[in-house]
Amino acid sequence: MLIKIGKEWLTKEEGGCFTATHLSPSQLNKIPDQWFYDYCVLTAAERKQLPANSRMIFGGLVGQALQDIIVHKLTIQEVMRGKK
């Protein structure tokens, strides 16, 4: 849950300008003007239309691999060979 400091942290539906539902490490590592544009100007649907960067792609791959290891009880070698 966000600690609401002022009206700027309210969602657009509540009269503020924030369009995200959470803060992530990648959000916090953005420069302030890029963060403002991405999360106060663009909507979630518009952000989904942005091209993926390498961190997003590899983060998704690692997340899927970890889920396969946990859910399907696979070893790292089995995941790397594509067993599921």
N, C-alpha and C positions, 0 to 999 in steps of 0.2 A: 504494500500500500504506500502511496506517495504521502509524504508529509506536506500538507498544503500550506505554503508560506503566504500566498496571496492569490488574487483572482487569476493571475497568469497561469497558475497550476490547475485551474478548473478546466474541464473538458469543454469543447466548443458547445456541446449541448447544454452545459451548465452556465454558459456565458463567458467562459474563458477562452484561451487560445490553444490549449494542449490537445493533440489528436491521438496520443498513444495511451495505452492502458498500463504501461509499466516502464521502468528504466532498465536498460541493459548496459553491460560493460562497453559494447560498441557504441552506444549512444553517448555515454559519458566520455569517450575518447575523441569525439568529434570536436572540431573547433566551434566556438559558440555560434558564429553566424550560419554555419552549415547545419548545426543542430536546430537552430531556430527555424530555418527554412524547411527542413525535413519534418519537424514535428509541430510547428505552429502554422505553417503556410499550407503544406501538402496534407491531404487526407490520407487515411490508411490505404484506400484504393489507389490513390496516385502514387504512394510510396511503393506499392507492389509492382507498379509498372516500370520502376527504375531498374536498370540492368544490374545483375548480381555481380559482386566483386569476389575476389579469390577467398577472402575470409568467410563470406557467406557460403560459398560452394564447399570449401573444405570443412567448415563447421558442420554443415549438413551431413557430409560424408562421415565425419567422426561420430556425430550423434547417432546416425543409422548403424554404424559398426558397433558402437557400445550397446545400442538397443538389441542388436542381433546376438551379441555375446551374452547379455543378461537374459533376454526372453527365451532364446533358443538354446541357451547353455552351450555356445560354441567357443572354441579356442580362437585366438587371434589368427593362427594359421588357417583355420577353416573359414573364417570371415574373409581373409585375404584371397583365398582360392574361390570364393563365391558360393560356398555351401550355405544352404539355408534350410 
